[in-house]
């Protein structure tokens, strides 16, 4: 997706212009990107540790319903990284920090990773690998249908996130394909909103961030400049 997993050719040109707006010779330290990736995997490490601690030491770090809590935890992190991915372009334009462009791909892939973990916990632990239950839930529960569709839309985006796929598809077709990220993000936010049964404050915050990101893009697309 031109706005997410890797930059398009036009995106790279815009990033170069933004970089020239920074002080001469400015470059982010080489260790920053690996540090961001390691930090982004901390929530995954924590939920693994919490499962172990709850099972072995009965600590209840994941409350009295550890499977449900782990599902919600990883699902929210998937949405956080997806919205962060979409926020990279507005931040680059507003702050003129073109070097952020490579983080779009990183955050996009992290969002996909956490979404897959979210699905894995639901399918492997919640419904215990019962395909019939999965089909029934997808068919009868709208929020699960929307969540599954949002994840499926992310699959081709993750697969084609490399520069090699940009060359194979061509910049125009690759950019058009990766616009599906907007649909995936919208479906994810609706899925989260419908899954929450009481306090919807957090889903509404996510929706507000997504609306702001999409609104900025719409405004810039209509601007004569």
C-alpha positions in Angstrom: 0.0 0.0 0.0 1.4 3.3 -1.0 0.5 4.7 2.4 1.6 1.8 4.4 3.9 -1.1 3.9 6.5 0.4 1.5 6.8 3.7 -0.3 5.8 4.2 -3.9 8.1 5.9 -6.4 6.2 9.2 -5.9 6.3 8.6 -2.1 10.1 8.2 -2.3 10.4 11.5 -4.2 8.3 13.2 -1.6 10.4 11.7 1.2 13.5 13.0 -0.5 12.1 16.5 -0.7 11.1 16.3 3.0 14.6 15.2 3.9 16.1 18.2 2.1 14.0 20.4 4.4 15.9 19.0 7.4 19.3 20.4 8.5 22.1 19.4 6.1 23.5 16.0 6.9 20.6 14.9 9.2 20.2 11.2 9.4 18.5 9.1 12.0 20.9 6.8 14.0 21.3 3.4 12.5 20.1 1.7 15.7 16.7 3.5 15.7 14.9 1.2 13.4 15.9 -2.1 15.1 15.1 -0.5 18.4 11.6 0.4 17.2 11.0 -3.2 16.0 12.2 -4.7 19.3 10.1 -2.2 21.3 7.1 -3.1 19.1 7.5 -6.8 19.9 7.5 -6.2 23.7 3.6 -6.5 23.9 3.8 -9.9 22.2 6.5 -11.0 24.6 4.5 -9.7 27.6 1.3 -11.6 26.5 3.3 -14.8 26.1 4.8 -14.4 29.6 1.4 -13.6 31.1 0.0 -16.8 29.7 2.8 -18.8 31.2 2.6 -17.0 34.5 -1.2 -17.4 34.7 -1.0 -21.2 33.9 2.0 -22.0 36.1 1.7 -19.5 39.0 -2.0 -18.7 38.8 -1.1 -14.9 38.8 -4.1 -13.8 36.7 -2.2 -11.2 34.8 -4.7 -11.7 32.0 -7.7 -11.5 34.4 -10.0 -14.4 35.1 -10.6 -14.9 31.3 -7.0 -15.1 29.9 -7.9 -16.2 26.4 -10.5 -13.4 25.9 -8.1 -10.8 27.4 -5.2 -12.0 25.2 -7.5 -11.8 22.1 -8.5 -8.2 23.0 -4.9 -7.3 23.8 -3.4 -8.4 20.6 -6.3 -7.1 18.5 -5.8 -3.6 19.9 -2.1 -3.7 19.2 -2.9 -4.7 15.6 -5.1 -1.7 15.3 -2.6 0.6 17.0 0.2 -0.3 14.5 -2.2 -0.1 11.6 -3.2 3.4 12.6 0.4 4.3 13.3 1.2 3.1 9.8 -1.4 5.4 8.3 -0.2 8.3 10.4 3.3 8.2 9.0 2.5 10.0 5.8 0.7 12.9 7.5 3.5 13.3 10.0 6.1 13.3 7.2 4.2 16.0 5.4 3.5 18.2 8.4 6.9 17.8 10.2 8.9 17.3 7.0 10.7 14.2 8.2 11.1 12.2 5.0 13.2 9.5 6.7 10.1 8.2 8.4 9.0 6.7 5.1 10.5 3.3 5.7 8.6 3.0 9.0 5.3 2.7 7.0 6.3 -0.8 5.9 7.5 -1.7 9.4 4.4 -0.6 11.1 2.2 -2.2 8.4 3.9 -5.6 8.9 3.7 -5.3 12.6 0.0 -4.6 12.4 -0.4 -7.8 10.2 1.7 -9.8 12.7 -0.4 -8.8 15.6 -3.6 -9.4 13.6 -2.4 -12.9 12.8 -1.6 -13.6 16.5 -5.1 -12.2 17.4 -6.7 -14.7 15.0 -4.4 -17.5 16.2 -5.5 -17.0 19.8 -9.1 -17.0 18.8 -8.9 -20.0 16.5 -6.4 -22.0 18.5 -7.4 -21.4 22.1 -10.9 -19.9 22.1 -12.7 -22.2 19.7 -10.0 -24.9 19.9 -9.3 -25.4 16.2 -12.9 -26.2 15.4 -13.4 -25.2 11.8 -17.2 -25.6 12.1 -17.2 -23.1 14.9 -15.1 -20.7 12.9 -17.4 -20.9 9.9 -20.5 -20.5 12.1 -19.0 -17.5 13.9 -18.0 -15.8 10.6 -21.4 -16.4 9.2 -23.5 -15.4 12.2 -21.5 -12.8 14.0 -21.2 -9.6 12.0 -18.2 -8.2 14.0 -16.3 -11.4 13.4 -17.1 -11.3 9.7 -15.8 -7.8 9.4 -12.7 -8.5 11.4 -11.9 -11.6 9.3 -12.4 -9.6 6.1 -10.1 -6.8 7.4 -7.4 -9.4 8.1 -7.8 -11.1 4.7 -7.4 -7.7 3.0 -4.1 -7.3 4.8 -2.7 -10.6 3.4 -2.0 -9.4 -0.2 -0.6 -6.1 1.2 1.9 -8.0 3.4 2.9 -10.4 0.6 3.5 -7.5 -1.9 5.2 -5.2 0.6 8.7 -5.6 -1.0 10.3 -3.5 -3.6 10.4 -6.5 -5.8 6.6 -6.6 -5.9 6.5 -2.9 -6.8 8.6 -3.7 -9.9 6.5 -6.7 -10.8 3.1 -4.9 -10.5 4.2 -1.5 -11.6 3.8 1.6 -9.4 0.2 2.4 -10.4 -1.2 -1.1 -9.9 0.8 -1.6 -6.7 -0.5 1.7 -5.3 -4.1 0.9 -6.2 -3.8 -2.5 -4.5 -2.4 -1.0 -1.3 -5.2 1.4 -0.9 -7.0 -1.6 0.5 -5.3 -0.6 3.8 -7.9 2.1 4.3 -10.7 -0.5 4.0 -8.9 -2.8 6.3 -8.5 -0.1 8.9 -12.1 0.9 8.7 -13.2 -2.7 9.1 -10.9 -3.2 12.0 -12.2 -0.2 13.9 -15.8 -1.3 13.3 -14.9 -4.8 14.4 -13.4 -3.4 17.6 -16.4 -1.1 18.3 -18.9 -4.0 17.8 -16.8 -6.4 20.0 -16.9 -4.0 23.0 -20.1 -4.5 24.9 -19.8 -1.8 27.5 -17.3 1.1 27.4 -16.8 2.2 23.8 -14.5 5.0 24.6 -11.4 3.3 23.2 -12.9 2.2 19.9 -14.2 5.7 19.4 -10.7 7.1 20.0 -9.4 4.7 17.4 -12.1 5.8 15.0 -11.3 9.4 15.6 -7.6 8.9 14.8 -8.5 7.1 11.6 -11.0 9.8 10.6 -8.3 12.5 11.1 -5.8 10.5 9.0 -8.3 10.0 6.2 -9.5 13.6 6.5 -6.0 15.0 6.0 -5.5 12.9 2.9 -8.9 13.9 1.5 -8.0 17.6 2.1 -4.6 17.3 0.5 -6.0 15.5 -2.5 -8.5 18.4 -3.1 -5.9 21.1 -2.5 -4.6 22.8 -5.6 -1.1 22.7 -4.0 
